[in-house]
Amino acid sequence: MDPIYLDHAATTPIDPEVLQIMVETYQSAVGNPSSIHSFGRKARKIVDDSRHEIAKYIGARSRELVFTSGGTEGDNLAILGTAFANSHKGKHIITTKIEHHGVLRTCAYLESQGFEVDYLDVDRSGRISIDDLKSKLRHDTILVTIMFANNEVGTIQPIREIAHLLAHHQAYFHTDVVQAFGTVDMDVKDTPIDLLSMAGHKIGGPKGIGFLYVRDGVSLKAYTHGGDQERKRRAGTENVPEIAGLARAVEKVGERLHERIQEGLKARQIMLETLDEEQIDYKINGNPEHFLPQILNLYFPGTQVETLLTKLDLAGVAVSSGSACTAGSVEPSHVLTAMFGKGAPETGSSIRISFGEGMNETRLREAGRIIAQSVRELTTIGKSGELM
Ligand SMILES: Cc1ncc(COP(=O)(O)O)c(C=O)c1O
């Protein structure tokens, strides 16, 4: 069978129209946007128009966007940039235990630089509590960074409540929208978010490009030093073709937001129906109400996640888990550990299935049956004690 890709939360295949625009831009816009001659002006116009399109989509002003190399850089710039620019007001930061490493490791670095970081707990569905956040807020808190939706389990945080809570506090509010962008309506005019980071490669855009929204008036210190690009917030020649591709990808998901949500929900339903028909024992990890439709994290009791992923890969189904291989040993997912506790069975027996454009029902059912078969084989082997 042709392998089936169900790992869109890791990255998405590039949209052919986006690719086309990039190829055309590579061919037609050869100048450096900082050059004053006609070649430079042509490249500059592409960057400006793209910025305008993207800003419009999130309800921002063009000058509030900084192009970055993706989610990790956006997270780093938001966190380091505000921390170092505002340390005279305080050195306290709040985040959660389930952030992407782009946030967690940046916060850990800041701790090594004398900042103090509180990591909020989450409940078993992956949500933080607003009361907990309130109790951790201090007069010297300068930044709260909480992801819009989690990349492993898809749980959406109470972003509007957090934003409104912080609207009257000195702390800036940063949210990583890398996974939520394209299936959640996002408008920074409605929700007082100060900084928001996204990556193009999760929405059919090119890899290695994204943006950070920085609300006018936010005090941010650049950490790349060089040219004056991006209003001195990010030095270096702009990646013009990828910026053009990113703008088209954003425009496309904007046009299809509603359909994308429906398609995600449908894919999810087909997968769960298939597992039910196959009488497989599973449990959904995540919040039953506040979730991204395209991410389905499932716990299969009695399985061992690495063995299951390898088996699925060999059978032609590409999915993933949040566990990471470090120095030859497997670290369980920090997200599932925060949700269920250290050593809980969910942390070693769960996989993430994530859906995207171009899925069809037949293929999804086929993948569901392969998953069911693999789970059945592993749990049967486990029970008989032949292999563990
Ligand atoms: C929530 C979240 N934040 C940040 C990132 C990092 O983005 P990038 O790979 O573009 O650096 C990812 C990527 O998986 C993500 O899921």
The ligand as an SDF file (V2000), in Angstrom:
LIG
                    3D

 16 16  0  0  0  0  0  0  0  0999 V2000
    3.3310   24.5340   19.1720 C   0  0  0  0  0  0  0  0  0  0  0  0
    4.6010   24.6310   18.3950 C   0  0  0  0  0  0  0  0  0  0  0  0
    5.4280   25.6550   18.6110 N   0  0  0  0  0  0  0  0  0  0  0  0
    6.5650   25.8020   17.9420 C   0  0  0  0  0  0  0  0  0  0  0  0
    6.9630   24.8880   17.0040 C   0  0  0  0  0  0  0  0  0  0  0  0
    8.2480   25.0700   16.2980 C   0  0  0  0  0  0  0  0  0  0  0  0
    8.0410   25.5400   15.0040 O   0  0  0  0  0  0  0  0  0  0  0  0
    9.1980   25.4650   13.9070 P   0  0  0  0  0  0  0  0  0  0  0  0
    9.3730   24.0370   13.5890 O   0  0  0  0  0  0  0  0  0  0  0  0
    8.6460   26.2600   12.7530 O   0  0  0  0  0  0  0  0  0  0  0  0
   10.3960   26.0920   14.4670 O   0  0  0  0  0  0  0  0  0  0  0  0
    6.1370   23.7760   16.7460 C   0  0  0  0  0  0  0  0  0  0  0  0
    6.5600   22.7560   15.7690 C   0  0  0  0  0  0  0  0  0  0  0  0
    6.2430   21.6070   15.8580 O   0  0  0  0  0  0  0  0  0  0  0  0
    4.9270   23.6540   17.4610 C   0  0  0  0  0  0  0  0  0  0  0  0
    4.1070   22.6230   17.2690 O   0  0  0  0  0  0  0  0  0  0  0  0
  1  2  1  0
  2  3  1  0
  2 15  2  0
  3  4  2  0
  4  5  1  0
  5  6  1  0
  5 12  2  0
  6  7  1  0
  7  8  1  0
  8  9  2  0
  8 10  1  0
  8 11  1  0
 12 13  1  0
 12 15  1  0
 13 14  2  0
 15 16  1  0
M  END
$$$$
